[in-house]
Amino acid sequence: MTYILVIWTIVAAGGTKAYARDFDWRPIGDFRTKQDCIEAAKTLSVDENRFRCLAKGNGFDAIRKGQ
């Protein structure tokens, strides 16, 4: 099974007095095993609560379900 590494990251920022930031889940890459996916997130120094390794085919709905 293939796994997709997705991270919760900033996708936009405003430079006005009221500094605004927008975050979203973004795919980073595909991995052959869940362990490889987790290792890649650790290599990138992504906090545990800011990434998911989703089984390909489950889609982004799996994030909401905690898979």
C-alpha positions in Angstrom: 0.0 0.0 0.0 1.2 3.5 -0.7 1.0 6.3 1.9 0.8 10.1 1.3 2.5 12.4 3.7 0.4 15.6 4.3 1.4 18.4 6.6 -0.6 21.2 8.2 1.3 24.3 7.0 0.9 28.0 6.4 -0.3 28.8 2.9 -0.8 32.5 3.1 0.2 35.5 5.2 -0.7 39.1 5.3 1.6 41.9 6.0 -0.9 44.4 7.3 -1.4 45.7 10.9 -3.8 42.8 11.5 -1.4 40.0 10.6 -3.4 37.2 9.1 -2.3 33.6 8.4 -4.1 30.8 6.6 -3.3 27.2 7.1 -4.2 24.1 5.1 -3.2 20.4 4.7 -0.7 20.0 1.8 0.6 16.8 0.3 4.4 16.4 0.4 5.1 12.9 -1.1 4.2 9.3 -1.6 5.9 6.4 0.4 5.7 2.6 0.1 5.2 2.1 3.8 3.6 4.0 6.7 6.9 3.8 8.6 8.8 5.4 5.6 6.2 8.2 5.7 6.7 8.8 9.4 10.5 8.8 9.0 10.2 11.4 6.2 8.1 13.7 8.5 10.7 13.3 11.3 13.5 14.1 8.8 11.6 17.3 7.9 11.2 18.1 11.7 7.5 18.2 11.4 5.7 18.1 14.8 3.6 14.9 15.4 0.4 16.9 15.5 1.0 18.6 12.2 1.3 15.7 9.8 -0.6 12.6 8.7 0.3 9.5 6.7 -2.8 8.7 4.7 -3.3 5.4 2.9 -3.6 6.3 -0.8 -7.2 6.0 -1.8 -8.6 7.2 1.6 -8.3 10.9 0.5 -8.3 14.0 2.7 -11.5 12.9 4.4 -9.4 10.5 6.4 -7.8 13.6 8.2 -11.1 14.4 9.7 -11.7 10.8 10.8 -8.2 10.6 12.4 -6.8 7.8 10.1 
